[in-house]
Amino acid sequence: MTVESVQPAAPNRGQASELREPPFAGGGVPLLGHGWKLARDPLAFMSQLRDHGDVVRLRLGPKTVYAVTTPELTGALALSPDYKIDGPLWESLEGLLGKEGVATANGPRHRRQRRTIQPAFRLGAIPAYGAVMEEEAHGLTTRWRPGETIDCTSESFRVAVRIAARCLLRGEYMDERAERLCAALATVFRGMYQRMVIPLGPLYRLPLPANREFNRALADLHLLVDEIVAERRASGQKPDDLLTALLEAKDGNGEPIGEQEIHDQVVAILTPGSETVASTIMWLLQVLAEHPEHADRIRDEAESVTGGRPVAFEDVRKLTHTNNVVVEAMRLRPAVWILTRRAVTDTELGGYRIPAGADIIYSPYAIQRDARSYPDNLEFDPDRWLPERVKDVPKYAMSPFSVGNRKCPSDHFSMAQLTLITAAVATKYRLEQVPGSNDATRVGITLRPHKLLLTPVPR
């Protein structure tokens, strides 16, 4: 699911005196401002902000932050050159992503980096990854045994990390590394979310147990990346993959890019991508358990396409209902539920004044669940993405991979693996939650179930 967009009109600087100040949202508390509500019940808080205006002001600790609440304005925000990748979210992620990778860079560096990595994700390149995706998707179901309890967190991370590593870095990474990445990411992203909503600065540098745990996990992530790069250099091999492209990339002066940029780029490939894809896989497994009627439709669709053989990469484009299930799962439970930008100049948005340096936040979760955009907005309804109904969805009300020059370059890559994994699981098993499972939403930098435990029942 992708959404094409148009460049919004530039603001009329001559009418700056007519611009309004956005209203403040109510409910702030001393010192923490709205950060307390954002930390306590962030999804409900972000979802109700539209009732206060199209653009509203919040206080997160000492900072004033602008929240954008409508599909049209989030699209304009993402497309306007007046805003860059920055703000509370990206500041909280700097310890993981660094400042030199494609996820956090801006301007000419970002454009050069996208040119380096884009060939690996172009539509024509995706079929080359098909065999790996098939192997990992079916390997996931082959590992499972009927009646056993499946920890969906570890299983989802394992398959997401292995597909990313084997397709984009062409490394034979053992499950132990996937487990290290899974454990470290859980700790790191939890700590980064806390640092975003409650920016207490120096307190996070104190040698408290939670801070020490966070620092250990972050160090292990960076060590893992250094191991991957060092192993490739030592091997002398140059497979046609993303890591080779990075090792041979040139900067704006024609010189090899620096070691830090290579490191940050690999981090951006392995960690945010694995986190978001794994979170989406968890929600898809939860969907198959909660909505067996759609699991049955996926199985029937796959069997009609394959004639009973194992589902293959070449079948993905024909699995329309399966694709719609994936999109609807991403609508209701987007992995990336909050995003931030920073104004680079005095500008306007929706007739409101936005000063240079202002931080702006918006929530795909709130946008994609808004009753103003979706009839029966909280119902799981994959058929809303059928051609005759999708035209009624407002522009920018569903942008799972963002838009503009920050659009995720791996959108087709991600959709292919998510559709294939969903079909592979649904054709082999019915899934049931077991005692001790908790599929309530756990909020961090991404959304995932708290502790999803399933048992597979053979079809």
Salt bridges, closest charged atoms under 4 A:
GLU4 OE2 - LYS407 NZ 3.92
GLU21 OE2 - ARG353 NH1 2.85
ASP51 OD1 - ARG372 NH2 2.91
ASP82 OD2 - ARG13 NH2 3.17
ASP86 OD2 - LYS84 NZ 3.64
ASP86 OD1 - ARG342 NH1 3.22
GLU91 OE1 - LYS63 NZ 3.84
GLU91 OE2 - ARG342 NH2 2.73
GLU94 OE1 - LYS99 NZ 3.97
GLU100 OE1 - ARG109 NH1 3.79
GLU135 OE2 - ARG166 NH1 3.30
GLU136 OE2 - ARG162 NE 3.19
GLU136 OE2 - ARG166 NH1 2.75
GLU155 OE1 - ARG143 NH2 3.49
GLU155 OE2 - ARG158 NH1 2.16
ASP175 OD1 - ARG158 NE 3.70
ASP175 OD1 - ARG162 NH1 3.35
GLU176 OE2 - ARG180 NE 3.94
GLU179 OE2 - ARG158 NH2 2.32
ASP220 OD1 - ARG180 NH2 3.07
ASP226 OD1 - HIS263 ND1 2.83
GLU227 OE1 - ARG177 NH2 3.11
GLU227 OE1 - ARG180 NH1 3.49
GLU231 OE2 - ARG177 NH2 2.72
ASP241 OD2 - ARG232 NH2 2.77
GLU248 OE2 - LYS238 NZ 3.47
GLU259 OE2 - ARG233 NH2 2.46
GLU261 OE1 - ARG109 NH1 3.09
GLU261 OE2 - ARG112 NH1 3.00
GLU275 OE2 - ARG448 NH2 3.10
GLU293 OE2 - HIS291 ND1 3.41
GLU293 OE2 - HIS294 NE2 3.96
ASP296 OD1 - ARG459 NH1 2.88
ASP300 OD1 - ARG299 NH2 2.99
GLU314 OE2 - ARG309 NH2 3.48
ASP315 OD1 - ARG309 NH2 2.80
GLU328 OE1 - ARG331 NE 2.96
GLU328 OE2 - ARG384 NE 3.05
ASP359 OD2 - LYS63 NZ 2.65
ASP359 OD1 - ARG342 NE 2.56
ASP370 OD2 - ARG50 NH1 2.66
ASP370 OD1 - ARG372 NH1 3.01
ASP381 OD2 - ARG389 NH2 2.83
ASP383 OD2 - ARG297 NH1 3.35
ASP383 OD1 - HIS321 ND1 3.91
ASP411 OD2 - LYS407 NZ 3.33
GLU432 OE2 - ARG430 NH1 3.25
